[in-house]
């Protein structure tokens, strides 16, 4: 595999008297607002997807994971006043499991 080039910078910080190089600090930028980070992430994603697409059994695992995750769930609790509320989230097949009565 040929990985996308990753620029290195000369960022060095001193922590407790020790110089610490951080040549990839620029990658901490948000890809939504830093075009260079977005381009680097796209290149990494493209490489990963092209490799993963060729793996044998990929469709089998995708189908199995879809089956395993197709169930009703509850959201994380939301506090309103002194009470906590959970909201149902049906599975993708629509087969609930929670009573709404």
Biopython code that builds the backbone (N, CA, C, O; Angstrom):
import numpy as np
from Bio.PDB.StructureBuilder import StructureBuilder

atoms = [
    (1, "UNK", "N", (0.839, -1.182, 0.000)),
    (1, "UNK", "CA", (0.000, 0.000, 0.000)),
    (1, "UNK", "C", (0.884, 1.245, 0.000)),
    (1, "UNK", "O", (1.953, 1.274, 0.609)),
    (2, "UNK", "N", (0.415, 2.242, -0.683)),
    (2, "UNK", "CA", (1.121, 3.516, -0.706)),
    (2, "UNK", "C", (0.264, 4.519, 0.059)),
    (2, "UNK", "O", (-0.805, 4.925, -0.397)),
    (3, "UNK", "N", (0.749, 4.901, 1.214)),
    (3, "UNK", "CA", (0.015, 5.827, 2.060)),
    (3, "UNK", "C", (0.161, 7.258, 1.559)),
    (3, "UNK", "O", (1.188, 7.619, 0.984)),
    (4, "UNK", "N", (-0.872, 8.073, 1.780)),
    (4, "UNK", "CA", (-0.763, 9.489, 1.416)),
    (4, "UNK", "C", (0.370, 10.137, 2.221)),
    (4, "UNK", "O", (0.620, 9.774, 3.370)),
    (5, "UNK", "N", (1.030, 11.080, 1.607)),
    (5, "UNK", "CA", (2.119, 11.778, 2.301)),
    (5, "UNK", "C", (1.541, 12.566, 3.482)),
    (5, "UNK", "O", (0.458, 13.147, 3.402)),
    (6, "UNK", "N", (2.292, 12.562, 4.559)),
    (6, "UNK", "CA", (1.890, 13.291, 5.760)),
    (6, "UNK", "C", (2.973, 14.311, 6.075)),
    (6, "UNK", "O", (4.112, 13.970, 6.394)),
    (7, "UNK", "N", (2.581, 15.557, 5.977)),
    (7, "UNK", "CA", (3.524, 16.648, 6.227)),
    (7, "UNK", "C", (3.957, 16.647, 7.688)),
    (7, "UNK", "O", (3.156, 16.389, 8.587)),
    (8, "UNK", "N", (5.228, 16.936, 7.910)),
    (8, "UNK", "CA", (5.777, 17.100, 9.258)),
    (8, "UNK", "C", (6.108, 18.573, 9.447)),
    (8, "UNK", "O", (6.590, 19.238, 8.531)),
    (9, "UNK", "N", (5.846, 19.065, 10.637)),
    (9, "UNK", "CA", (6.184, 20.458, 10.951)),
    (9, "UNK", "C", (7.238, 20.476, 12.059)),
    (9, "UNK", "O", (7.572, 19.441, 12.636)),
    (10, "UNK", "N", (7.737, 21.639, 12.335)),
    (10, "UNK", "CA", (8.827, 21.787, 13.308)),
    (10, "UNK", "C", (8.310, 22.257, 14.671)),
    (10, "UNK", "O", (9.004, 23.006, 15.359)),
    (11, "UNK", "N", (7.131, 21.842, 15.067)),
    (11, "UNK", "CA", (6.563, 22.271, 16.347)),
    (11, "UNK", "C", (7.263, 21.542, 17.489)),
    (11, "UNK", "O", (7.350, 20.314, 17.499)),
    (12, "UNK", "N", (7.759, 22.316, 18.445)),
    (12, "UNK", "CA", (8.394, 21.762, 19.645)),
    (12, "UNK", "C", (7.908, 22.572, 20.838)),
    (12, "UNK", "O", (7.938, 23.802, 20.818)),
    (13, "UNK", "N", (7.466, 21.884, 21.865)),
    (13, "UNK", "CA", (7.046, 22.538, 23.101)),
    (13, "UNK", "C", (7.932, 22.054, 24.229)),
    (13, "UNK", "O", (8.459, 20.942, 24.179)),
    (14, "UNK", "N", (8.098, 22.876, 25.238)),
    (14, "UNK", "CA", (8.873, 22.480, 26.406)),
    (14, "UNK", "C", (7.926, 22.221, 27.559)),
    (14, "UNK", "O", (7.177, 23.105, 27.977)),
    (15, "UNK", "N", (7.968, 20.998, 28.070)),
    (15, "UNK", "CA", (7.145, 20.600, 29.208)),
    (15, "UNK", "C", (8.053, 20.182, 30.346)),
    (15, "UNK", "O", (8.796, 19.207, 30.233)),
    (16, "UNK", "N", (7.993, 20.915, 31.435)),
    (16, "UNK", "CA", (8.787, 20.604, 32.623)),
    (16, "UNK", "C", (10.266, 20.460, 32.283)),
    (16, "UNK", "O", (10.953, 19.572, 32.787)),
    (17, "UNK", "N", (10.736, 21.350, 31.421)),
    (17, "UNK", "CA", (12.150, 21.366, 31.073)),
    (17, "UNK", "C", (12.552, 20.395, 29.983)),
    (17, "UNK", "O", (13.733, 20.303, 29.650)),
    (18, "UNK", "N", (11.609, 19.674, 29.423)),
    (18, "UNK", "CA", (11.914, 18.702, 28.368)),
    (18, "UNK", "C", (11.254, 19.140, 27.069)),
    (18, "UNK", "O", (10.053, 19.408, 27.033)),
    (19, "UNK", "N", (12.054, 19.212, 25.991)),
    (19, "UNK", "CA", (11.512, 19.549, 24.682)),
    (19, "UNK", "C", (10.772, 18.350, 24.108)),
    (19, "UNK", "O", (11.293, 17.235, 24.080)),
    (20, "UNK", "N", (9.556, 18.595, 23.653)),
    (20, "UNK", "CA", (8.720, 17.543, 23.081)),
    (20, "UNK", "C", (8.332, 17.962, 21.668)),
    (20, "UNK", "O", (7.640, 18.960, 21.470)),
    (21, "UNK", "N", (8.787, 17.186, 20.693)),
    (21, "UNK", "CA", (8.444, 17.473, 19.292)),
    (21, "UNK", "C", (7.021, 16.997, 19.012)),
    (21, "UNK", "O", (6.595, 15.952, 19.504)),
    (22, "UNK", "N", (6.311, 17.761, 18.235)),
    (22, "UNK", "CA", (4.944, 17.404, 17.849)),
    (22, "UNK", "C", (4.773, 17.692, 16.355)),
    (22, "UNK", "O", (4.046, 18.611, 15.978)),
    (23, "UNK", "N", (5.447, 16.902, 15.502)),
    (23, "UNK", "CA", (5.463, 17.212, 14.068)),
    (23, "UNK", "C", (4.112, 17.058, 13.373)),
    (23, "UNK", "O", (3.931, 17.543, 12.256)),
    (24, "UNK", "N", (3.172, 16.391, 14.022)),
    (24, "UNK", "CA", (1.868, 16.189, 13.397)),
    (24, "UNK", "C", (0.771, 16.999, 14.075)),
    (24, "UNK", "O", (-0.409, 16.668, 13.958)),
    (25, "UNK", "N", (1.147, 18.040, 14.772)),
    (25, "UNK", "CA", (0.174, 18.888, 15.470)),
    (25, "UNK", "C", (-0.885, 19.404, 14.518)),
    (25, "UNK", "O", (-2.049, 19.534, 14.896)),
    (26, "UNK", "N", (-0.501, 19.695, 13.305)),
    (26, "UNK", "CA", (-1.456, 20.258, 12.341)),
    (26, "UNK", "C", (-2.640, 19.329, 12.087)),
    (26, "UNK", "O", (-3.707, 19.782, 11.672)),
    (27, "UNK", "N", (-2.454, 18.015, 12.338)),
    (27, "UNK", "CA", (-3.551, 17.070, 12.128)),
    (27, "UNK", "C", (-4.618, 17.166, 13.214)),
    (27, "UNK", "O", (-5.671, 16.538, 13.101)),
    (28, "UNK", "N", (-4.360, 17.938, 14.255)),
    (28, "UNK", "CA", (-5.357, 18.132, 15.304)),
    (28, "UNK", "C", (-6.435, 19.114, 14.868)),
    (28, "UNK", "O", (-7.438, 19.287, 15.560)),
    (29, "UNK", "N", (-6.231, 19.753, 13.725)),
    (29, "UNK", "CA", (-7.244, 20.679, 13.214)),
    (29, "UNK", "C", (-8.506, 19.925, 12.832)),
    (29, "UNK", "O", (-8.462, 18.740, 12.504)),
    (30, "UNK", "N", (-9.620, 20.620, 12.878)),
    (30, "UNK", "CA", (-10.918, 20.045, 12.531)),
    (30, "UNK", "C", (-11.033, 19.960, 11.008)),
    (30, "UNK", "O", (-10.891, 20.964, 10.310)),
    (31, "UNK", "N", (-11.287, 18.769, 10.507)),
    (31, "UNK", "CA", (-11.377, 18.564, 9.055)),
    (31, "UNK", "C", (-12.499, 19.382, 8.426)),
    (31, "UNK", "O", (-12.481, 19.628, 7.219)),
    (32, "UNK", "N", (-13.465, 19.802, 9.219)),
    (32, "UNK", "CA", (-14.563, 20.613, 8.678)),
    (32, "UNK", "C", (-14.125, 22.031, 8.386)),
    (32, "UNK", "O", (-14.742, 22.723, 7.577)),
    (33, "UNK", "N", (-13.057, 22.467, 9.044)),
    (33, "UNK", "CA", (-12.636, 23.859, 8.867)),
    (33, "UNK", "C", (-11.187, 23.999, 8.410)),
    (33, "UNK", "O", (-10.747, 25.108, 8.107)),
    (34, "UNK", "N", (-10.445, 22.908, 8.356)),
    (34, "UNK", "CA", (-9.049, 22.939, 7.913)),
    (34, "UNK", "C", (-8.916, 22.092, 6.641)),
    (34, "UNK", "O", (-8.860, 20.866, 6.726)),
    (35, "UNK", "N", (-8.866, 22.721, 5.481)),
    (35, "UNK", "CA", (-8.824, 21.992, 4.216)),
    (35, "UNK", "C", (-7.672, 20.984, 4.127)),
    (35, "UNK", "O", (-7.849, 19.908, 3.554)),
    (36, "UNK", "N", (-6.509, 21.305, 4.676)),
    (36, "UNK", "CA", (-5.383, 20.381, 4.586)),
    (36, "UNK", "C", (-5.655, 19.107, 5.388)),
    (36, "UNK", "O", (-5.315, 18.008, 4.950)),
    (37, "UNK", "N", (-6.262, 19.259, 6.546)),
    (37, "UNK", "CA", (-6.616, 18.088, 7.360)),
    (37, "UNK", "C", (-7.691, 17.271, 6.647)),
    (37, "UNK", "O", (-7.625, 16.042, 6.630)),
    (38, "UNK", "N", (-8.675, 17.944, 6.062)),
    (38, "UNK", "CA", (-9.741, 17.253, 5.332)),
    (38, "UNK", "C", (-9.169, 16.459, 4.161)),
    (38, "UNK", "O", (-9.576, 15.321, 3.927)),
    (39, "UNK", "N", (-8.237, 17.046, 3.431)),
    (39, "UNK", "CA", (-7.623, 16.359, 2.289)),
    (39, "UNK", "C", (-6.834, 15.139, 2.757)),
    (39, "UNK", "O", (-6.899, 14.082, 2.129)),
    (40, "UNK", "N", (-6.093, 15.277, 3.849)),
    (40, "UNK", "CA", (-5.318, 14.157, 4.390)),
    (40, "UNK", "C", (-6.262, 13.028, 4.828)),
    (40, "UNK", "O", (-6.010, 11.857, 4.543)),
    (41, "UNK", "N", (-7.340, 13.387, 5.516)),
    (41, "UNK", "CA", (-8.302, 12.379, 5.981)),
    (41, "UNK", "C", (-8.967, 11.675, 4.805)),
    (41, "UNK", "O", (-9.171, 10.461, 4.851)),
    (42, "UNK", "N", (-9.311, 12.418, 3.746)),
    (42, "UNK", "CA", (-9.899, 11.796, 2.545)),
    (42, "UNK", "C", (-8.937, 10.786, 1.937)),
    (42, "UNK", "O", (-9.347, 9.695, 1.540)),
    (43, "UNK", "N", (-7.659, 11.146, 1.862)),
    (43, "UNK", "CA", (-6.674, 10.222, 1.312)),
    (43, "UNK", "C", (-6.553, 8.955, 2.146)),
    (43, "UNK", "O", (-6.465, 7.857, 1.597)),
    (44, "UNK", "N", (-6.547, 9.099, 3.467)),
    (44, "UNK", "CA", (-6.484, 7.933, 4.349)),
    (44, "UNK", "C", (-7.737, 7.064, 4.194)),
    (44, "UNK", "O", (-7.648, 5.839, 4.119)),
    (45, "UNK", "N", (-8.901, 7.716, 4.146)),
    (45, "UNK", "CA", (-10.153, 6.974, 3.981)),
    (45, "UNK", "C", (-10.202, 6.239, 2.645)),
    (45, "UNK", "O", (-10.631, 5.087, 2.581)),
    (46, "UNK", "N", (-9.767, 6.900, 1.588)),
    (46, "UNK", "CA", (-9.759, 6.261, 0.266)),
    (46, "UNK", "C", (-8.864, 5.032, 0.262)),
    (46, "UNK", "O", (-9.229, 3.993, -0.287)),
    (47, "UNK", "N", (-7.697, 5.152, 0.872)),
    (47, "UNK", "CA", (-6.778, 4.014, 0.940)),
    (47, "UNK", "C", (-7.397, 2.872, 1.726)),
    (47, "UNK", "O", (-7.358, 1.723, 1.287)),
    (48, "UNK", "N", (-7.965, 3.177, 2.881)),
    (48, "UNK", "CA", (-8.574, 2.137, 3.719)),
    (48, "UNK", "C", (-9.737, 1.464, 2.992)),
    (48, "UNK", "O", (-9.851, 0.239, 2.996)),
    (49, "UNK", "N", (-10.593, 2.264, 2.373)),
    (49, "UNK", "CA", (-11.751, 1.688, 1.684)),
    (49, "UNK", "C", (-11.327, 0.794, 0.523)),
    (49, "UNK", "O", (-11.917, -0.265, 0.311)),
    (50, "UNK", "N", (-10.316, 1.207, -0.225)),
    (50, "UNK", "CA", (-9.880, 0.378, -1.358)),
    (50, "UNK", "C", (-9.297, -0.939, -0.861)),
    (50, "UNK", "O", (-9.483, -1.976, -1.499)),
    (51, "UNK", "N", (-8.604, -0.913, 0.256)),
    (51, "UNK", "CA", (-8.050, -2.152, 0.816)),
    (51, "UNK", "C", (-9.158, -3.037, 1.389)),
    (51, "UNK", "O", (-9.207, -4.237, 1.118)),
    (52, "UNK", "N", (-10.036, -2.443, 2.173)),
    (52, "UNK", "CA", (-11.090, -3.212, 2.829)),
    (52, "UNK", "C", (-12.086, -3.793, 1.835)),
    (52, "UNK", "O", (-12.636, -4.869, 2.070)),
    (53, "UNK", "N", (-12.322, -3.098, 0.733)),
    (53, "UNK", "CA", (-13.278, -3.576, -0.270)),
    (53, "UNK", "C", (-12.850, -4.907, -0.870)),
    (53, "UNK", "O", (-13.695, -5.678, -1.327)),
    (54, "UNK", "N", (-11.558, -5.187, -0.876)),
    (54, "UNK", "CA", (-11.068, -6.421, -1.474)),
    (54, "UNK", "C", (-10.950, -7.590, -0.518)),
    (54, "UNK", "O", (-10.551, -8.680, -0.928)),
    (55, "UNK", "N", (-11.283, -7.392, 0.735)),
    (55, "UNK", "CA", (-11.151, -8.477, 1.704)),
    (55, "UNK", "C", (-12.244, -9.519, 1.506)),
    (55, "UNK", "O", (-13.408, -9.161, 1.329)),
    (56, "UNK", "N", (-11.892, -10.794, 1.532)),
    (56, "UNK", "CA", (-12.900, -11.847, 1.369)),
    (56, "UNK", "C", (-13.817, -11.894, 2.594)),
    (56, "UNK", "O", (-13.375, -11.655, 3.718)),
    (57, "UNK", "N", (-15.077, -12.198, 2.372)),
    (57, "UNK", "CA", (-16.030, -12.335, 3.458)),
    (57, "UNK", "C", (-16.617, -11.024, 3.946)),
    (57, "UNK", "O", (-17.388, -11.007, 4.905)),
    (58, "UNK", "N", (-16.261, -9.936, 3.300)),
    (58, "UNK", "CA", (-16.724, -8.622, 3.753)),
    (58, "UNK", "C", (-18.244, -8.518, 3.761)),
    (58, "UNK", "O", (-18.818, -7.990, 4.714)),
    (59, "UNK", "N", (-18.905, -9.011, 2.719)),
    (59, "UNK", "CA", (-20.364, -8.936, 2.657)),
    (59, "UNK", "C", (-21.012, -9.761, 3.762)),
    (59, "UNK", "O", (-22.012, -9.350, 4.350)),
    (60, "UNK", "N", (-20.437, -10.924, 4.039)),
    (60, "UNK", "CA", (-20.963, -11.780, 5.102)),
    (60, "UNK", "C", (-20.919, -11.042, 6.439)),
    (60, "UNK", "O", (-21.905, -11.047, 7.178)),
    (61, "UNK", "N", (-19.787, -10.407, 6.760)),
    (61, "UNK", "CA", (-19.655, -9.694, 8.020)),
    (61, "UNK", "C", (-20.566, -8.479, 8.078)),
    (61, "UNK", "O", (-21.134, -8.179, 9.129)),
    (62, "UNK", "N", (-20.710, -7.777, 6.961)),
    (62, "UNK", "CA", (-21.600, -6.609, 6.919)),
    (62, "UNK", "C", (-23.038, -7.040, 7.230)),
    (62, "UNK", "O", (-23.728, -6.393, 8.017)),
    (63, "UNK", "N", (-23.483, -8.140, 6.604)),
    (63, "UNK", "CA", (-24.838, -8.628, 6.840)),
    (63, "UNK", "C", (-25.019, -9.077, 8.291)),
    (63, "UNK", "O", (-26.045, -8.797, 8.911)),
    (64, "UNK", "N", (-24.027, -9.766, 8.820)),
    (64, "UNK", "CA", (-24.128, -10.263, 10.196)),
    (64, "UNK", "C", (-24.147, -9.108, 11.201)),
    (64, "UNK", "O", (-24.923, -9.130, 12.156)),
    (65, "UNK", "N", (-23.306, -8.112, 10.989)),
    (65, "UNK", "CA", (-23.314, -6.961, 11.882)),
    (65, "UNK", "C", (-24.647, -6.209, 11.817)),
    (65, "UNK", "O", (-25.140, -5.714, 12.831)),
    (66, "UNK", "N", (-25.220, -6.130, 10.621)),
    (66, "UNK", "CA", (-26.529, -5.484, 10.474)),
    (66, "UNK", "C", (-27.582, -6.260, 11.258)),
    (66, "UNK", "O", (-28.424, -5.656, 11.922)),
    (67, "UNK", "N", (-27.548, -7.592, 11.191)),
    (67, "UNK", "CA", (-28.493, -8.414, 11.945)),
    (67, "UNK", "C", (-28.327, -8.198, 13.452)),
    (67, "UNK", "O", (-29.311, -8.047, 14.176)),
    (68, "UNK", "N", (-27.090, -8.185, 13.910)),
    (68, "UNK", "CA", (-26.826, -8.056, 15.339)),
    (68, "UNK", "C", (-27.220, -6.695, 15.894)),
    (68, "UNK", "O", (-27.566, -6.576, 17.069)),
    (69, "UNK", "N", (-27.167, -5.672, 15.054)),
    (69, "UNK", "CA", (-27.490, -4.332, 15.537)),
    (69, "UNK", "C", (-28.939, -3.941, 15.275)),
    (69, "UNK", "O", (-29.357, -2.841, 15.637)),
    (70, "UNK", "N", (-29.710, -4.829, 14.650)),
    (70, "UNK", "CA", (-31.108, -4.531, 14.336)),
    (70, "UNK", "C", (-32.004, -4.915, 15.516)),
    (70, "UNK", "O", (-32.681, -5.943, 15.495)),
    (71, "UNK", "N", (-31.989, -4.075, 16.529)),
    (71, "UNK", "CA", (-32.839, -4.302, 17.695)),
    (71, "UNK", "C", (-33.183, -2.951, 18.307)),
    (71, "UNK", "O", (-32.503, -1.950, 18.078)),
    (72, "UNK", "N", (-34.233, -2.949, 19.074)),
    (72, "UNK", "CA", (-34.636, -1.719, 19.737)),
    (72, "UNK", "C", (-33.612, -1.321, 20.782)),
    (72, "UNK", "O", (-32.965, -2.165, 21.403)),
    (73, "UNK", "N", (-33.481, -0.021, 20.960)),
    (73, "UNK", "CA", (-32.539, 0.508, 21.933)),
    (73, "UNK", "C", (-33.191, 1.686, 22.637)),
    (73, "UNK", "O", (-34.235, 2.185, 22.215)),
    (74, "UNK", "N", (-32.560, 2.118, 23.714)),
    (74, "UNK", "CA", (-32.974, 3.334, 24.392)),
    (74, "UNK", "C", (-31.867, 4.360, 24.253)),
    (74, "UNK", "O", (-30.684, 4.020, 24.238)),
    (75, "UNK", "N", (-32.266, 5.619, 24.150)),
    (75, "UNK", "CA", (-31.262, 6.686, 24.090)),
    (75, "UNK", "C", (-30.586, 6.813, 25.455)),
    (75, "UNK", "O", (-31.016, 6.204, 26.434)),
    (76, "UNK", "N", (-29.551, 7.592, 25.499)),
    (76, "UNK", "CA", (-28.946, 7.938, 26.780)),
    (76, "UNK", "C", (-29.963, 8.757, 27.567)),
    (76, "UNK", "O", (-30.803, 9.429, 26.968)),
    (77, "UNK", "N", (-29.905, 8.717, 28.889)),
    (77, "UNK", "CA", (-30.903, 9.461, 29.666)),
    (77, "UNK", "C", (-30.753, 10.972, 29.491)),
    (77, "UNK", "O", (-29.649, 11.505, 29.383)),
    (78, "UNK", "N", (-31.898, 11.633, 29.468)),
    (78, "UNK", "CA", (-31.945, 13.088, 29.371)),
    (78, "UNK", "C", (-32.649, 13.591, 30.629)),
    (78, "UNK", "O", (-33.770, 13.178, 30.924)),
    (79, "UNK", "N", (-31.993, 14.478, 31.365)),
    (79, "UNK", "CA", (-32.589, 14.986, 32.598)),
    (79, "UNK", "C", (-33.452, 16.203, 32.289)),
    (79, "UNK", "O", (-33.005, 17.153, 31.646)),
    (80, "UNK", "N", (-34.686, 16.156, 32.755)),
    (80, "UNK", "CA", (-35.632, 17.260, 32.630)),
    (80, "UNK", "C", (-36.193, 17.501, 34.023)),
    (80, "UNK", "O", (-36.972, 16.699, 34.537)),
    (81, "UNK", "N", (-35.794, 18.599, 34.622)),
    (81, "UNK", "CA", (-36.201, 18.855, 36.000)),
    (81, "UNK", "C", (-35.531, 17.841, 36.912)),
    (81, "UNK", "O", (-34.310, 17.687, 36.898)),
    (82, "UNK", "N", (-36.341, 17.153, 37.702)),
    (82, "UNK", "CA", (-35.805, 16.132, 38.611)),
    (82, "UNK", "C", (-35.982, 14.720, 38.051)),
    (82, "UNK", "O", (-35.757, 13.741, 38.763)),
    (83, "UNK", "N", (-36.379, 14.609, 36.801)),
    (83, "UNK", "CA", (-36.626, 13.290, 36.200)),
    (83, "UNK", "C", (-35.678, 13.030, 35.040)),
    (83, "UNK", "O", (-35.143, 13.947, 34.417)),
    (84, "UNK", "N", (-35.493, 11.752, 34.779)),
    (84, "UNK", "CA", (-34.694, 11.319, 33.638)),
    (84, "UNK", "C", (-35.612, 10.625, 32.636)),
    (84, "UNK", "O", (-36.490, 9.847, 33.008)),
    (85, "UNK", "N", (-35.390, 10.923, 31.369)),
    (85, "UNK", "CA", (-36.205, 10.335, 30.319)),
    (85, "UNK", "C", (-35.314, 9.558, 29.357)),
    (85, "UNK", "O", (-34.201, 9.972, 29.033)),
    (86, "UNK", "N", (-35.838, 8.423, 28.913)),
    (86, "UNK", "CA", (-35.192, 7.602, 27.900)),
    (86, "UNK", "C", (-36.163, 7.535, 26.733)),
    (86, "UNK", "O", (-37.375, 7.443, 26.928)),
    (87, "UNK", "N", (-35.632, 7.579, 25.528)),
    (87, "UNK", "CA", (-36.489, 7.518, 24.356)),
    (87, "UNK", "C", (-36.184, 6.261, 23.568)),
    (87, "UNK", "O", (-35.017, 5.915, 23.383)),
    (88, "UNK", "N", (-37.228, 5.563, 23.096)),
    (88, "UNK", "CA", (-36.987, 4.330, 22.328)),
    (88, "UNK", "C", (-36.485, 4.626, 20.921)),
    (88, "UNK", "O", (-36.884, 5.607, 20.293)),
    (89, "UNK", "N", (-35.618, 3.773, 20.450)),
    (89, "UNK", "CA", (-35.123, 3.842, 19.074)),
    (89, "UNK", "C", (-35.333, 2.455, 18.469)),
    (89, "UNK", "O", (-34.643, 1.510, 18.851)),
    (90, "UNK", "N", (-36.272, 2.318, 17.531)),
    (90, "UNK", "CA", (-36.513, 0.998, 16.953)),
    (90, "UNK", "C", (-35.342, 0.550, 16.081)),
    (90, "UNK", "O", (-34.557, 1.374, 15.612)),
    (91, "UNK", "N", (-35.235, -0.731, 15.874)),
    (91, "UNK", "CA", (-34.227, -1.251, 14.959)),
    (91, "UNK", "C", (-34.562, -0.871, 13.535)),
    (91, "UNK", "O", (-35.639, -0.333, 13.274)),
    (92, "UNK", "N", (-33.667, -1.139, 12.616)),
    (92, "UNK", "CA", (-33.877, -0.725, 11.225)),
    (92, "UNK", "C", (-35.022, -1.467, 10.563)),
    (92, "UNK", "O", (-35.618, -0.951, 9.617)),
    (93, "UNK", "N", (-35.348, -2.670, 11.036)),
    (93, "UNK", "CA", (-36.447, -3.407, 10.423)),
    (93, "UNK", "C", (-37.780, -2.937, 10.962)),
    (93, "UNK", "O", (-38.827, -3.370, 10.481)),
    (94, "UNK", "N", (-37.761, -2.059, 11.952)),
    (94, "UNK", "CA", (-38.995, -1.536, 12.506)),
    (94, "UNK", "C", (-39.613, -2.438, 13.550)),
    (94, "UNK", "O", (-40.637, -2.100, 14.143)),
    (95, "UNK", "N", (-38.986, -3.601, 13.780)),
    (95, "UNK", "CA", (-39.518, -4.501, 14.785)),
    (95, "UNK", "C", (-39.112, -3.970, 16.150)),
    (95, "UNK", "O", (-37.972, -4.126, 16.586)),
    (96, "UNK", "N", (-40.061, -3.346, 16.802)),
    (96, "UNK", "CA", (-39.794, -2.693, 18.077)),
    (96, "UNK", "C", (-39.375, -3.638, 19.168)),
    (96, "UNK", "O", (-38.336, -4.291, 19.066)),
    (97, "UNK", "N", (-40.153, -3.717, 20.186)),
    (97, "UNK", "CA", (-39.781, -4.512, 21.328)),
    (97, "UNK", "C", (-40.109, -3.741, 22.588)),
    (97, "UNK", "O", (-40.136, -4.306, 23.681)),
    (98, "UNK", "N", (-40.363, -2.435, 22.437)),
    (98, "UNK", "CA", (-40.744, -1.624, 23.577)),
    (98, "UNK", "C", (-42.246, -1.409, 23.510)),
    (98, "UNK", "O", (-42.811, -1.181, 22.441)),
    (99, "UNK", "N", (-42.863, -1.482, 24.639)),
    (99, "UNK", "CA", (-44.293, -1.212, 24.715)),
    (99, "UNK", "C", (-44.503, 0.280, 24.849)),
    (99, "UNK", "O", (-43.869, 0.932, 25.680)),
    (100, "UNK", "N", (-45.384, 0.817, 24.041)),
    (100, "UNK", "CA", (-45.681, 2.245, 24.103)),
    (100, "UNK", "C", (-46.996, 2.490, 24.823)),
    (100, "UNK", "O", (-47.539, 3.593, 24.765)),
    (101, "UNK", "N", (-47.502, 1.493, 25.487)),
    (101, "UNK", "CA", (-48.792, 1.619, 26.171)),
    (101, "UNK", "C", (-48.645, 2.270, 27.514)),
    (101, "UNK", "O", (-49.635, 2.454, 28.223)),
]
sb = StructureBuilder()
sb.init_structure("model")
sb.init_model(0)
sb.init_chain("A")
sb.init_seg("    ")
for serial, (resi, resn, name, xyz) in enumerate(atoms, 1):
    if name == "N":
        sb.init_residue(resn, " ", resi, " ")
    sb.init_atom(name, np.array(xyz, "f"), 0.0, 1.0, " ", f" {name:<3s}", serial, name[0])
structure = sb.get_structure()
